[in-house]
């Protein structure tokens, strides 16, 4: 109900329809990669036919993914590609090249993964570079975040009284904007579409606290485990997290960090 199309959405849909062309959809977790794929597939279902999305997080799917290079028909997307064992990744990279060389093939493969997934695929087979199309969903512009909020208002028959504050607090993340709006609606007692238009107060401070609590439940154990990797006289893991927090795209490249702070090399 609240899906908004990224700038290259039409290009992505056209790439899905192009025979033989391998597609890589890469970006940080939570950026909306799978949502973009599902929306494109739904909109072009009459052209693409049945589409299967397999995930490297499911053991049953991994077996199917490993068998793909033996041949398949139709469009198959492999989600969480980075979680696959290296031999399967290598095999799929070779399969992408074979599919690209066969324009008459009815099979098509989409790889979905973290940033630099395409770079890793090309490293496995340098001649893949010109045979795949790479799409990288980025931070959403403020206008796109606002558009998503307004779609939610229509669906709920409600109105946030200060949408600009939600946009500002979202910092270009559609997922964060959704979470903030959900908590704001819940705090206002709006839990379903309203019979008459409801006004939702934008208590952004309270909503941010609620969102932070939700995220803490999911991520705090991981943060704790990462921090205790430090020796007693070290603070490297804490420094890494602090640097990561200031990266607008959510990606910290260690090589760049070492260029700035070569003293961290040993640690």
C-alpha positions in Angstrom: 0.0 0.0 0.0 2.9 2.4 0.7 5.3 1.3 -2.0 7.1 4.1 -3.8 9.0 3.6 -7.0 12.8 4.4 -6.9 14.2 6.5 -9.8 15.4 3.5 -11.8 12.3 1.3 -11.2 11.2 1.3 -14.9 14.8 0.5 -16.0 14.8 -2.4 -13.5 11.5 -3.7 -14.8 12.8 -3.6 -18.4 15.9 -5.4 -17.4 13.8 -8.2 -15.9 12.1 -8.7 -19.2 15.4 -8.8 -21.3 16.3 -12.4 -22.2 19.7 -13.6 -21.0 20.6 -10.5 -19.0 21.8 -11.3 -15.5 20.7 -8.9 -12.8 22.3 -8.0 -9.5 20.2 -6.1 -6.9 22.6 -5.0 -4.1 22.4 -2.8 -1.0 22.4 -2.8 2.8 19.9 -4.8 4.8 16.5 -3.0 5.1 17.0 -0.8 2.0 14.0 -2.5 0.3 15.7 -4.8 -2.3 13.2 -7.6 -1.9 10.3 -5.2 -1.9 11.4 -3.6 -5.1 11.8 -7.1 -6.7 8.4 -8.3 -5.6 6.7 -5.1 -6.8 8.4 -5.3 -10.2 7.4 -8.9 -10.6 3.8 -8.2 -9.6 3.5 -5.3 -12.0 4.8 -7.4 -14.9 3.3 -10.8 -14.0 1.6 -11.1 -17.4 5.0 -10.8 -19.1 7.3 -12.6 -16.7 5.1 -15.5 -15.8 5.6 -17.3 -12.5 8.7 -16.1 -10.6 10.4 -18.0 -7.8 12.3 -16.2 -5.1 14.8 -18.5 -3.3 16.6 -17.5 -0.1 20.0 -18.6 1.1 18.6 -18.3 4.6 16.5 -21.4 4.1 18.2 -24.8 3.9 15.6 -26.3 1.6 16.1 -23.4 -0.8 19.9 -23.7 -0.7 19.6 -27.2 -2.2 17.5 -25.8 -5.1 19.9 -22.9 -5.6 22.9 -25.3 -5.8 21.0 -27.2 -8.5 20.2 -24.1 -10.7 23.4 -24.4 -12.9 22.0 -27.8 -14.1 19.3 -25.7 -15.8 16.0 -24.0 -15.1 13.2 -22.2 -16.9 11.6 -18.9 -16.1 12.8 -16.2 -13.7 14.4 -17.2 -10.5 15.8 -14.7 -7.9 18.4 -15.8 -5.3 18.1 -13.7 -2.2 20.9 -13.3 0.4 23.4 -14.5 -2.2 26.3 -13.5 0.2 25.2 -16.2 2.6 25.8 -19.0 0.2 28.9 -21.2 0.4 31.7 -20.1 -1.9 31.5 -23.1 -4.2 27.8 -22.4 -4.9 28.6 -18.7 -5.5 31.3 -19.7 -8.0 28.9 -22.1 -9.8 26.2 -19.4 -10.0 28.7 -16.8 -11.4 29.6 -19.3 -14.2 25.9 -20.0 -14.8 25.1 -16.3 -15.2 27.8 -16.1 -17.9 26.3 -19.2 -19.7 22.8 -17.7 -19.6 24.1 -14.4 -21.0 25.7 -16.2 -23.9 22.4 -17.9 -24.8 20.0 -15.2 -25.9 17.4 -17.8 -26.8 17.3 -19.2 -23.2 14.0 -19.1 -21.4 15.9 -19.0 -18.1 16.8 -15.8 -16.2 18.6 -15.2 -12.9 18.5 -12.4 -10.5 21.0 -12.2 -7.6 20.1 -10.2 -4.5 22.7 -9.4 -1.9 24.7 -6.9 0.2 26.8 -4.1 -1.2 29.6 -5.1 -3.6 27.8 -8.4 -4.5 28.4 -7.5 -8.2 32.0 -6.8 -7.5 32.4 -10.2 -6.0 30.7 -11.9 -8.9 33.0 -10.1 -11.4 36.0 -11.2 -9.4 34.9 -14.8 -9.8 34.6 -14.3 -13.6 36.0 -11.1 -15.1 34.0 -11.5 -18.3 30.8 -11.2 -16.3 31.2 -7.4 -16.0 29.5 -6.7 -19.4 26.9 -9.5 -19.0 25.1 -8.3 -15.9 23.1 -5.2 -15.0 23.6 -3.9 -11.5 21.0 -1.9 -9.5 21.7 -0.3 -6.2 18.8 1.2 -4.2 20.1 4.1 -2.2 18.9 6.5 0.4 15.4 7.8 -0.4 15.1 11.5 -1.3 12.9 13.5 1.1 10.2 13.7 -1.5 10.0 9.9 -1.8 9.7 9.5 1.9 6.9 12.1 2.0 5.2 10.3 -0.9 5.3 7.0 1.1 3.8 8.7 4.2 1.0 10.2 2.2 0.1 6.8 0.7 -0.1 5.5 4.2 -2.4 8.4 5.2 -4.7 7.6 2.3 -4.8 3.9 3.3 -5.6 4.7 6.9 -7.8 7.7 6.2 -5.7 9.6 8.7 -3.3 12.6 8.6 0.0 13.2 10.4 -0.1 16.8 11.6 3.7 17.4 11.0 4.9 15.1 8.3 8.1 17.1 7.7 9.3 16.1 11.1 8.9 12.4 10.2 10.8 12.9 7.0 13.6 14.7 8.8 13.9 12.0 11.5 13.9 9.2 8.8 17.3 10.4 7.3 16.5 8.9 3.9 15.3 5.5 5.2 11.9 4.4 4.1 12.0 1.6 6.6 12.7 4.0 9.5 9.9 6.3 8.2 7.5 3.3 8.2 8.5 2.4 11.8 8.0 6.0 13.0 4.6 6.3 11.4 3.5 2.9 12.8 4.4 4.0 16.3 2.8 7.5 15.9 -0.4 5.9 14.6 -0.4 3.3 17.5 0.1 6.0 20.1 -2.8 7.9 18.6 -5.0 4.8 18.8 -5.2 4.4 15.0 -4.9 0.7 14.3 -6.9 0.3 11.1 -8.5 2.4 8.4 -10.7 5.0 10.0 -14.4 5.7 9.2 -13.7 9.4 9.4 -10.4 11.1 8.8 -8.3 11.0 12.0 -5.6 13.5 12.9 -2.4 11.9 14.2 -0.2 14.1 16.4 3.5 13.9 15.4 5.1 13.3 18.8 8.4 12.5 17.1 10.4 12.3 20.3 8.3 9.6 21.8 8.1 7.7 18.5 12.0 7.8 18.1 12.3 6.3 21.6 9.8 3.5 20.7 11.7 2.8 17.4 15.0 2.7 19.2 13.6 0.2 21.7 12.4 -2.0 18.9 15.8 -1.9 17.2 17.6 -2.5 20.4 15.8 -5.8 20.9 17.0 -6.9 17.5 20.6 -5.6 17.4 21.9 -5.1 20.9 22.9 -8.7 21.4 25.0 -8.5 18.2 26.5 -5.2 19.3 27.5 -6.7 22.6 29.1 -9.7 21.1 31.1 -7.5 18.7 32.3 -5.2 21.4 33.7 -8.0 23.6 36.0 -9.1 20.7 38.3 -6.3 21.9 41.2 -7.1 24.2 41.1 -5.4 27.6 43.4 -2.7 26.4 41.7 -2.2 23.0 38.7 -0.2 21.8 38.9 -1.1 18.1 35.4 -2.7 17.8 33.8 0.3 19.6 35.7 2.6 17.2 34.5 0.6 14.2 30.9 0.9 15.4 31.3 4.7 16.0 32.7 5.2 12.5 29.9 3.0 11.0 27.3 5.2 12.7 28.5 8.2 10.8 28.3 6.5 7.4 25.2 7.8 5.5 25.0 4.6 3.4 25.5 2.3 6.4 28.8 0.8 4.9 32.2 1.1 6.5 35.1 0.1 4.3 38.1 -0.9 6.3 40.6 0.1 3.6 39.4 3.7 3.7 39.5 3.7 7.5 43.1 2.5 7.4 44.0 5.2 5.0 42.7 7.8 7.5 44.2 5.9 10.6 47.1 3.7 9.6 47.9 3.2 13.3 45.0 0.8 13.5 46.7 -1.7 11.1 48.0 -4.1 13.8 44.7 -4.1 15.7 
